[in-house]
Amino acid sequence: MWEPVILTLKLATITTLVLLVVGTPIAWWLARSRARWKEAVGSVVALPLVLPPTVLGFYLLLILGPSSPVGEAATALFGHALPFTFEGLVVGSVIYSLPFVVQPVRNAFEAIGDRPLEVAATLRASPLDAFLTVALPLARPGLLTGAVLGFAHTMGEFGVVLMIGGNIPGETKVLSVAIYDFVEALEWDKAHVLAAGMLIFSFLVILVMTVTEKRMRNRLT
């Protein structure tokens, strides 16, 4: 029973790190850009919020399949096709959890306003310096919220990981899929253990995130 738990924690950790690296610049651009089409980009980023996971997983299978240009490039890079592999799970999880990281970080950047960045500019700080030394520290509550939501959302994924990863023990059989298998096999005791663990984990995530974010905002204000 521990194998799916460890695999899920590994997937959630890697996915969260990738999401912070990829999602933070996207959130910054969405918060600061004046491009007319930025909301169209924001809508594309937010699509996983409303799309059924099976729909997203189906199109990911088509895009990452060995017969597609993206799939061919991925095969050349990784040495194998991405569907039904752990790497494919990471790609699917990043796309599926992206809005859960981008939106709170974007809100944090928008809440900063122009004044702190203007002050940094008067002190001859470059845009990159202002971003690293002013924007990021002030946006810490949003970054924390995004990281926690991205991690927790990845932990509970089912539809996308089942479509893109299947059910391969030790490779793609994550916690949610394991619970489903135990229910199908009528092994209620094992399903109860894993499901109760997820319930307690979800409650603690929400509690810790709320308390920590409140304390960080109080310190900043």
C-alpha positions in Angstrom: 0.0 0.0 0.0 2.9 2.4 0.5 4.1 2.2 -3.1 1.3 4.4 -4.5 1.7 6.9 -1.6 5.4 7.3 -2.2 4.9 7.6 -6.0 2.2 10.2 -5.4 4.3 12.3 -3.1 7.2 12.1 -5.6 4.8 13.2 -8.4 3.3 16.1 -6.4 6.7 17.4 -5.3 8.2 17.4 -8.8 5.1 18.9 -10.3 4.9 21.7 -7.7 8.5 22.7 -8.3 8.0 22.7 -12.1 4.7 24.7 -11.6 6.5 27.4 -9.6 9.2 27.7 -12.2 6.8 27.8 -15.1 3.8 29.4 -13.5 5.4 32.4 -11.8 6.6 34.1 -15.0 3.2 33.4 -16.6 1.4 35.0 -13.6 3.8 38.0 -13.6 3.1 38.6 -17.3 -0.7 38.2 -16.9 -0.5 40.7 -13.9 1.6 43.3 -15.6 1.0 43.1 -19.3 -1.3 45.5 -21.1 -1.7 43.3 -24.2 -5.2 43.1 -25.4 -5.0 39.3 -25.8 -3.6 38.6 -22.3 -7.1 37.5 -21.0 -7.2 35.0 -23.9 -4.0 33.6 -22.6 -5.3 33.6 -19.1 -8.4 31.7 -20.3 -6.2 29.0 -21.9 -4.3 28.7 -18.6 -7.6 28.4 -16.7 -9.1 25.8 -19.0 -8.3 22.8 -16.7 -10.6 24.3 -14.1 -13.7 23.6 -16.3 -12.6 20.9 -18.7 -13.4 17.3 -17.6 -10.2 15.5 -16.7 -10.9 12.8 -19.2 -11.1 15.4 -22.0 -7.8 16.9 -21.1 -6.2 13.5 -20.7 -7.6 12.4 -24.1 -6.0 15.3 -25.9 -2.8 14.9 -24.0 -2.7 11.4 -25.3 -3.1 12.6 -28.8 -0.5 15.4 -28.4 2.1 13.3 -26.6 1.6 10.2 -28.7 4.5 8.9 -30.7 2.8 9.8 -34.0 2.5 13.5 -33.2 5.3 16.1 -33.7 5.4 16.8 -29.9 5.5 13.1 -29.2 8.3 12.6 -31.7 10.3 15.4 -30.0 9.6 14.0 -26.6 10.7 10.5 -27.7 13.9 11.9 -29.0 14.5 13.8 -25.8 13.6 11.1 -23.3 14.3 8.0 -25.4 10.7 6.8 -25.2 7.1 8.0 -25.7 5.6 9.9 -22.7 2.2 8.3 -22.4 2.0 5.6 -19.7 5.3 6.7 -18.1 6.1 8.7 -14.9 7.4 11.6 -17.1 4.1 11.7 -18.9 2.4 11.9 -15.5 4.5 15.0 -14.7 3.6 16.7 -17.9 -0.1 16.0 -17.5 0.0 17.1 -13.8 1.7 20.3 -14.6 -0.9 21.2 -17.3 -3.8 20.1 -15.1 -2.7 21.9 -12.0 -1.3 25.1 -13.7 -4.3 27.4 -13.0 -4.2 26.4 -9.3 -0.7 28.0 -9.1 -1.0 30.8 -11.7 -4.2 32.4 -10.3 -3.1 33.0 -6.7 0.3 34.1 -7.8 -1.2 36.5 -10.3 -3.6 37.9 -7.7 -0.6 38.5 -5.4 1.3 40.3 -8.1 -1.7 42.5 -8.9 -2.2 43.4 -5.3 1.4 44.8 -5.1 0.5 47.7 -7.4 2.8 50.0 -9.2 4.2 52.0 -6.4 6.8 49.6 -5.0 8.2 48.9 -8.5 8.3 52.6 -9.3 10.3 53.2 -6.1 12.7 50.4 -7.1 13.1 52.0 -10.6 14.0 55.4 -9.0 16.7 53.6 -7.1 18.1 52.3 -10.5 16.9 48.8 -10.1 16.6 46.9 -13.3 13.3 45.2 -14.1 14.8 41.8 -13.2 16.2 43.2 -9.9 12.8 44.7 -9.1 11.1 41.4 -9.8 13.5 39.4 -7.7 14.0 41.8 -4.7 10.6 43.6 -4.6 7.8 41.7 -6.4 8.7 38.1 -5.3 9.1 38.9 -1.5 5.9 40.9 -1.5 4.1 38.0 -3.3 5.2 35.3 -0.9 1.6 34.7 0.4 0.4 34.1 -3.1 3.4 31.9 -3.9 2.8 29.8 -0.8 -0.9 29.4 -1.6 -0.1 28.4 -5.2 2.5 25.9 -4.1 0.2 24.3 -1.5 -2.8 24.2 -3.9 -0.7 22.8 -6.7 0.8 20.1 -4.4 -2.6 19.2 -3.0 -4.4 19.2 -6.3 -1.7 16.9 -7.8 -2.1 14.5 -4.8 -5.8 14.1 -5.6 -5.7 13.7 -9.4 -7.5 10.8 -10.9 -8.9 11.3 -14.4 -5.9 12.9 -16.1 -3.4 10.5 -14.5 -5.5 7.5 -15.4 -5.8 8.6 -19.0 -2.2 9.6 -19.6 -0.5 7.1 -17.2 -2.8 4.1 -17.0 -2.4 1.8 -14.0 1.2 0.5 -14.0 2.3 -0.5 -10.4 5.5 1.3 -9.4 5.4 3.6 -12.5 2.0 5.3 -12.8 -0.3 3.8 -10.2 -0.8 6.8 -7.9 -2.8 7.0 -4.7 -6.2 7.9 -6.3 -5.9 5.0 -8.8 -4.9 2.6 -6.0 -8.1 3.6 -4.0 -10.2 3.0 -7.1 -8.5 -0.4 -7.5 -9.2 -1.4 -3.9 -12.9 -0.4 -4.2 -13.2 -2.4 -7.4 -11.6 -5.4 -5.7 -14.0 -4.9 -2.7 -11.0 -4.5 -0.4 -12.8 -1.9 1.7 -10.3 -1.9 4.6 -7.4 -0.8 2.3 -9.6 1.7 0.5 -10.7 3.1 3.9 -7.1 3.5 5.0 -5.9 5.4 1.9 -9.1 7.5 1.6 -9.1 8.5 5.3 -5.4 9.4 4.9 -6.3 11.7 2.0 -9.2 13.2 3.9 -6.9 14.1 6.9 -4.2 15.3 4.5 -6.6 17.6 2.7 -8.0 19.1 5.9 -4.5 19.8 7.2 -3.4 21.3 3.9 -6.3 23.8 4.0 -5.8 24.6 7.7 -2.0 25.1 7.5 -2.4 27.2 4.3 -5.0 29.4 5.8 -3.1 30.0 9.0 0.3 30.5 7.4 -1.1 32.8 4.7 -2.8 35.0 7.3 0.4 35.3 9.4 2.5 36.2 6.3 0.0 38.9 5.2 0.0 40.3 8.7 3.8 40.5 8.7 3.8 42.2 5.3 1.2 44.8 6.4 
